[in-house]
Amino acid sequence: MSGSQYAEHNGQSGMIVHQATSPQRVGQATMVEQARAIAEVRAAVMIARENPRDRSAAITEMREVCAIQGLAERAFFRVRRGGEMVNGESIHLARELARCWGNITYGVKEMSRDDMLGQSELLAFAWDLETNDRSEVVFIVPHVRGNGEKRRVLTGTQEIYENNASFAGRRLRETIFAVLPVWFKAEASDICHRTLESGGGKPLVQCIADLRTAFEAMGVTATMLEKKRGRKMDDFTPEDVAALRVVYGSLKREEVTVAEEFPSAEIPPTKPTGGKLAVIEKAAKEEHAAPASPPPPTRQATAPAAAGMSADCTWLLENIRRTKPSEVALLMKTKAVTKMLAGLSSDELAVVEAEASERSHPTAATSPVDDDGFPTDVMPG
């Protein structure tokens, strides 16, 4: 039996009836479209060869566009694959370089879509019409999103389109880079990195401040940034700024998550910072929280208790006398002391302020004391 026939069984008579199938007819519209497509390709090749690219002009334009901050911020991607971070040049840079190089046509075609199997067959290609260098790849895209428990079947037309476009963009990027000269892509990548480092002409300090503000809006603290780069923000280099700009762009495009870029293990414990004022404030809080040891005997050590003052007032007077005269003013400005002063009565507040003033500025009528509060004019008995 020839390929143009099929066998049909007649159940009533038991006879096999052979019917010839007519050959598939091609409509006139289809033939016109095929002829138009062939003519377009031939015309594009002829025009490309009649108008060869100007390499010097292409390089000059590439250097100009890669120095633009807007392109540099979108020139790189960063995604997690197989438990590792993968970096590279993005489809946005690939398309811009193809435009600068000239005489390159590229695109993605959907060859077929099978809703029963839940997949689409696509073709991504890039073709240098001048050199006839062509790169293409055919691939299957399942209509699913996510992995494992998060795996979800896509049924909506818009969801399937967006999923196919995401996969197609990656293949298209590689086909474009396959027909571009390697040195052309490498130089463009270096210029984009330098543009990110320079911040579009902004001072480095301003670039760091802008990055910090942008990351804080995503819930990333300065401590997390410092841990990731291994140095304080004040010591960030242009290379650090460029690397963090790539991370920020990937987070903004939802290529990665904050948890993937800044795992909890990278967040260091908070450490007390600050100058002498913070140290004094921390010591004051610790002494107030823990039972204070009896102070060394002074000429007025028992006066507060005899006067029936509050515990806060007694603690303040004792610590004022035990503080060096040059540091009394710092002690009085700490948050812990300010809070206690607000809770004192007017009489107690007057006593504490008088003691602090006397301690900070001893008068001639007062017996001289050393830094520990002991009189220096009293001989030991």
LINHU-V935156 format. One record per residue. N is the residue number from 1. RES is the residue in three letters. SS is DSSP state (H for helix, E for strand, C for the rest). PHI is phi in whole degrees, -180 to 180 (999 if undefined). D_CENTER is the distance of its C-alpha to the mean C-alpha in Angstrom with 1 decimal. Layout:
N,RES,SS,PHI,D_CENTER + N,RES,SS,PHI,D_CENTER
This chain:
1,MET,C,999,66.7 + 2,SER,C,-76,64.8 + 3,GLY,C,-70,61.2 + 4,SER,C,-94,62.1 + 5,GLN,E,-128,63.9 + 6,TYR,E,-138,63.1 + 7,ALA,E,-103,65.5 + 8,GLU,E,-125,66.0 + 9,HIS,E,-93,68.2 + 10,ASN,C,-93,70.8 + 11,GLY,C,-69,71.2 + 12,GLN,C,-80,74.6 + 13,SER,C,-99,76.5 + 14,GLY,C,76,74.5 + 15,MET,C,-91,74.3 + 16,ILE,E,-103,71.3 + 17,VAL,E,-100,70.8 + 18,HIS,E,-97,69.2 + 19,GLN,E,-119,67.4 + 20,ALA,E,-87,66.0 + 21,THR,C,-93,62.6 + 22,SER,C,-76,62.3 + 23,PRO,C,-63,59.7 + 24,GLN,C,-64,56.4 + 25,ARG,C,-91,56.9 + 26,VAL,C,-101,54.3 + 27,GLY,C,-69,54.2 + 28,GLN,H,-65,54.9 + 29,ALA,H,-63,51.5 + 30,THR,H,-66,49.8 + 31,MET,H,-64,52.0 + 32,VAL,H,-65,51.3 + 33,GLU,H,-66,47.5 + 34,GLN,H,-62,47.8 + 35,ALA,H,-65,49.9 + 36,ARG,H,-65,47.6 + 37,ALA,H,-64,44.6 + 38,ILE,H,-64,46.6 + 39,ALA,H,-65,47.8 + 40,GLU,H,-64,44.3 + 41,VAL,H,-64,43.2 + 42,ARG,H,-62,46.3 + 43,ALA,H,-66,45.9 + 44,ALA,H,-64,42.2 + 45,VAL,H,-66,43.3 + 46,MET,H,-63,46.3 + 47,ILE,H,-65,44.4 + 48,ALA,H,-64,41.8 + 49,ARG,H,-77,44.6 + 50,GLU,H,-78,46.5 + 51,ASN,C,-127,43.5 + 52,PRO,C,-63,41.8 + 53,ARG,C,-69,38.4 + 54,ASP,C,-98,38.5 + 55,ARG,H,-62,36.2 + 56,SER,H,-63,36.2 + 57,ALA,H,-67,35.2 + 58,ALA,H,-65,32.4 + 59,ILE,H,-66,31.0 + 60,THR,H,-62,31.3 + 61,GLU,H,-67,29.5 + 62,MET,H,-61,26.7 + 63,ARG,H,-66,26.2 + 64,GLU,H,-70,26.3 + 65,VAL,H,-72,23.8 + 66,CYS,H,-73,21.3 + 67,ALA,C,-85,21.6 + 68,ILE,C,-85,20.3 + 69,GLN,H,-61,16.9 + 70,GLY,H,-60,16.4 + 71,LEU,H,-73,17.1 + 72,ALA,H,-60,15.2 + 73,GLU,H,-71,11.9 + 74,ARG,C,-110,12.9 + 75,ALA,C,-82,14.7 + 76,PHE,E,-132,12.5 + 77,PHE,E,-125,11.2 + 78,ARG,E,-153,9.7 + 79,VAL,E,-134,11.4 + 80,ARG,E,-99,13.2 + 81,ARG,E,-138,17.0 + 82,GLY,C,62,19.7 + 83,GLY,C,81,17.8 + 84,GLU,E,-127,16.1 + 85,MET,E,-83,13.0 + 86,VAL,E,-114,14.4 + 87,ASN,E,-116,13.3 + 88,GLY,E,176,15.5 + 89,GLU,E,-79,16.6 + 90,SER,C,-90,16.1 + 91,ILE,H,-65,19.0 + 92,HIS,H,-64,18.5 + 93,LEU,H,-68,19.4 + 94,ALA,H,-61,22.1 + 95,ARG,H,-65,23.8 + 96,GLU,H,-67,23.8 + 97,LEU,H,-69,25.3 + 98,ALA,H,-64,27.9 + 99,ARG,H,-65,28.9 + 100,CYS,H,-67,29.3 + 101,TRP,H,-70,31.3 + 102,GLY,C,82,33.5 + 103,ASN,C,57,36.0 + 104,ILE,E,-124,33.4 + 105,THR,E,-115,33.4 + 106,TYR,E,-151,30.9 + 107,GLY,E,171,30.1 + 108,VAL,E,-131,30.0 + 109,LYS,E,-125,33.0 + 110,GLU,E,-90,33.5 + 111,MET,E,-75,36.6 + 112,SER,E,-162,37.3 + 113,ARG,E,-137,36.0 + 114,ASP,E,-116,37.6 + 115,ASP,C,-74,37.1 + 116,MET,C,-71,39.4 + 117,LEU,C,-82,37.4 + 118,GLY,C,70,34.1 + 119,GLN,E,-156,32.8 + 120,SER,E,-127,32.6 + 121,GLU,E,-108,33.7 + 122,LEU,E,-123,31.8 + 123,LEU,E,-127,32.4 + 124,ALA,E,-112,29.9 + 125,PHE,E,-146,31.6 + 126,ALA,E,-143,31.5 + 127,TRP,E,-139,34.8 + 128,ASP,E,-85,35.7 + 129,LEU,C,-68,38.9 + 130,GLU,C,-79,40.3 + 131,THR,C,-101,40.2 + 132,ASN,C,61,40.4 + 133,ASP,E,-90,37.5 + 134,ARG,E,-127,36.0 + 135,SER,E,-130,33.2 + 136,GLU,E,-147,32.9 + 137,VAL,E,-148,31.8 + 138,VAL,E,-105,33.0 + 139,PHE,E,-146,31.0 + 140,ILE,E,-105,31.2 + 141,VAL,E,-117,28.5 + 142,PRO,E,-67,29.3 + 143,HIS,C,-86,29.0 + 144,VAL,E,-138,26.8 + 145,ARG,E,-139,23.2 + 146,GLY,C,90,21.6 + 147,ASN,C,-131,23.3 + 148,GLY,H,63,25.7 + 149,GLU,H,-69,26.2 + 150,LYS,H,-87,23.5 + 151,ARG,C,-67,25.5 + 152,ARG,E,-138,26.7 + 153,VAL,E,-80,29.3 + 154,LEU,C,-95,28.7 + 155,THR,C,-124,31.8 + 156,GLY,C,-73,31.0 + 157,THR,H,-62,31.3 + 158,GLN,H,-67,28.1 + 159,GLU,H,-64,26.1 + 160,ILE,H,-65,27.9 + 161,TYR,H,-62,27.3 + 162,GLU,H,-66,23.5 + 163,ASN,H,-66,23.4 + 164,ASN,H,-64,25.7 + 165,ALA,H,-65,23.7 + 166,SER,H,-65,20.5 + 167,PHE,H,-68,22.6 + 168,ALA,H,-66,24.6 + 169,GLY,H,-61,21.7 + 170,ARG,H,-68,20.9 + 171,ARG,H,-67,24.6 + 172,LEU,H,-64,25.2 + 173,ARG,H,-58,22.6 + 174,GLU,H,-69,24.5 + 175,THR,H,-69,27.9 + 176,ILE,H,-66,27.1 + 177,PHE,H,-64,25.9 + 178,ALA,H,-69,29.1 + 179,VAL,H,-97,31.4 + 180,LEU,C,-86,29.7 + 181,PRO,C,-62,30.7 + 182,VAL,H,-63,28.5 + 183,TRP,H,-67,28.8 + 184,PHE,H,-66,27.9 + 185,LYS,H,-67,24.5 + 186,ALA,H,-65,24.0 + 187,GLU,H,-66,24.8 + 188,ALA,H,-63,22.6 + 189,SER,H,-64,19.6 + 190,ASP,H,-63,20.5 + 191,ILE,H,-66,21.0 + 192,CYS,H,-64,17.6 + 193,HIS,H,-63,16.1 + 194,ARG,H,-65,18.5 + 195,THR,H,-65,17.7 + 196,LEU,H,-65,14.0 + 197,GLU,H,-67,15.5 + 198,SER,H,-78,18.1 + 199,GLY,C,69,15.9 + 200,GLY,C,69,18.7 + 201,GLY,C,93,21.3 + 202,LYS,C,-77,19.8 + 203,PRO,C,-62,20.6 + 204,LEU,H,-60,18.1 + 205,VAL,H,-62,18.4 + 206,GLN,H,-69,17.5 + 207,CYS,H,-62,14.4 + 208,ILE,H,-64,13.2 + 209,ALA,H,-64,14.3 + 210,ASP,H,-65,12.6 + 211,LEU,H,-64,9.2 + 212,ARG,H,-61,10.2 + 213,THR,H,-64,11.5 + 214,ALA,H,-66,8.6 + 215,PHE,H,-70,6.4 + 216,GLU,H,-62,9.9 + 217,ALA,C,-66,10.4 + 218,MET,C,-96,8.0 + 219,GLY,C,88,9.9 + 220,VAL,C,-102,8.0 + 221,THR,C,-87,11.0 + 222,ALA,H,-63,11.9 + 223,THR,H,-62,13.7 + 224,MET,H,-66,10.8 + 225,LEU,H,-66,9.2 + 226,GLU,H,-64,12.9 + 227,LYS,H,-66,13.5 + 228,LYS,H,-67,10.9 + 229,ARG,H,-93,12.4 + 230,GLY,C,79,15.8 + 231,ARG,C,-159,16.9 + 232,LYS,C,-68,17.1 + 233,MET,H,-64,15.1 + 234,ASP,H,-65,18.5 + 235,ASP,H,-103,18.9 + 236,PHE,C,-60,15.7 + 237,THR,C,-102,16.9 + 238,PRO,H,-56,16.1 + 239,GLU,H,-64,14.9 + 240,ASP,H,-64,12.3 + 241,VAL,H,-62,11.2 + 242,ALA,H,-63,11.3 + 243,ALA,H,-64,9.3 + 244,LEU,H,-71,6.3 + 245,ARG,H,-65,6.9 + 246,VAL,H,-65,7.1 + 247,VAL,H,-62,3.9 + 248,TYR,H,-63,2.9 + 249,GLY,H,-62,6.2 + 250,SER,H,-67,6.3 + 251,LEU,H,-65,4.8 + 252,LYS,H,-67,7.1 + 253,ARG,C,-86,9.7 + 254,GLU,C,63,9.6 + 255,GLU,C,-76,10.1 + 256,VAL,C,-135,8.5 + 257,THR,C,-112,8.3 + 258,VAL,H,-62,7.0 + 259,ALA,H,-65,10.4 + 260,GLU,H,-74,10.1 + 261,GLU,H,-78,7.3 + 262,PHE,C,-129,8.9 + 263,PRO,C,-61,12.5 + 264,SER,H,-60,15.0 + 265,ALA,H,-66,16.9 + 266,GLU,H,-86,14.4 + 267,ILE,C,-85,14.9 + 268,PRO,C,-76,18.0 + 269,PRO,C,-65,20.9 + 270,THR,C,-70,21.4 + 271,LYS,C,-117,24.0 + 272,PRO,C,-66,26.4 + 273,THR,C,-127,25.9 + 274,GLY,C,126,28.1 + 275,GLY,C,-94,31.4 + 276,LYS,H,-63,34.9 + 277,LEU,H,-62,34.7 + 278,ALA,H,-67,32.0 + 279,VAL,H,-65,34.1 + 280,ILE,H,-65,37.3 + 281,GLU,H,-64,35.7 + 282,LYS,H,-64,34.5 + 283,ALA,H,-66,38.0 + 284,ALA,H,-66,39.6 + 285,LYS,H,-66,37.7 + 286,GLU,H,-66,38.6 + 287,GLU,H,-68,42.2 + 288,HIS,H,-74,42.5 + 289,ALA,H,-76,41.0 + 290,ALA,C,-99,43.4 + 291,PRO,C,-59,47.2 + 292,ALA,C,-76,48.0 + 293,SER,C,-73,50.6 + 294,PRO,C,-57,53.8 + 295,PRO,C,-72,53.6 + 296,PRO,C,-63,56.1 + 297,PRO,C,-64,59.3 + 298,THR,C,-129,59.4 + 299,ARG,C,-71,62.0 + 300,GLN,C,-133,60.3 + 301,ALA,C,-66,58.5 + 302,THR,C,-99,60.4 + 303,ALA,H,-64,60.7 + 304,PRO,H,-61,57.7 + 305,ALA,H,-64,58.9 + 306,ALA,H,-69,62.4 + 307,ALA,C,-80,61.3 + 308,GLY,C,70,59.7 + 309,MET,C,-83,56.2 + 310,SER,C,-68,53.0 + 311,ALA,H,-65,50.9 + 312,ASP,H,-64,48.1 + 313,CYS,H,-64,50.7 + 314,THR,H,-61,52.2 + 315,TRP,H,-64,48.9 + 316,LEU,H,-64,48.0 + 317,LEU,H,-62,51.4 + 318,GLU,H,-65,51.3 + 319,ASN,H,-74,47.8 + 320,ILE,H,-64,48.8 + 321,ARG,H,-72,51.8 + 322,ARG,H,-91,49.9 + 323,THR,C,-91,47.2 + 324,LYS,C,-62,47.9 + 325,PRO,H,-54,49.3 + 326,SER,H,-72,46.5 + 327,GLU,H,-113,43.8 + 328,VAL,H,-65,45.5 + 329,ALA,H,-61,43.8 + 330,LEU,H,-65,40.4 + 331,LEU,H,-62,41.4 + 332,MET,H,-69,42.6 + 333,LYS,H,-94,39.3 + 334,THR,C,-68,37.1 + 335,LYS,H,-64,35.8 + 336,ALA,H,-63,38.0 + 337,VAL,H,-69,41.1 + 338,THR,H,-60,40.4 + 339,LYS,H,-66,40.1 + 340,MET,H,-69,43.4 + 341,LEU,H,-62,45.2 + 342,ALA,H,-67,44.4 + 343,GLY,C,-96,46.3 + 344,LEU,C,-84,49.4 + 345,SER,C,-75,52.6 + 346,SER,H,-64,53.9 + 347,ASP,H,-68,56.4 + 348,GLU,H,-66,53.9 + 349,LEU,H,-62,51.5 + 350,ALA,H,-65,54.3 + 351,VAL,H,-65,55.2 + 352,VAL,H,-66,51.7 + 353,GLU,H,-65,51.2 + 354,ALA,H,-64,54.6 + 355,GLU,H,-66,53.8 + 356,ALA,H,-66,50.5 + 357,SER,H,-67,52.3 + 358,GLU,H,-67,55.1 + 359,ARG,H,-68,52.8 + 360,SER,H,-75,50.8 + 361,HIS,C,-131,53.9 + 362,PRO,C,-62,57.0 + 363,THR,C,-94,60.3 + 364,ALA,C,-68,63.5 + 365,ALA,C,-74,65.2 + 366,THR,C,-89,62.8 + 367,SER,C,-63,63.4 + 368,PRO,C,-62,61.0 + 369,VAL,E,-128,58.4 + 370,ASP,C,-88,56.1 + 371,ASP,C,-67,52.3 + 372,ASP,C,-94,53.0 + 373,GLY,C,94,55.2 + 374,PHE,C,-91,58.5 + 375,PRO,E,-62,61.5 + 376,THR,C,-96,62.4 + 377,ASP,C,-102,66.0 + 378,VAL,C,-107,67.1 + 379,MET,C,-80,68.7 + 380,PRO,C,-66,68.2 + 381,GLY,C,-78,71.3
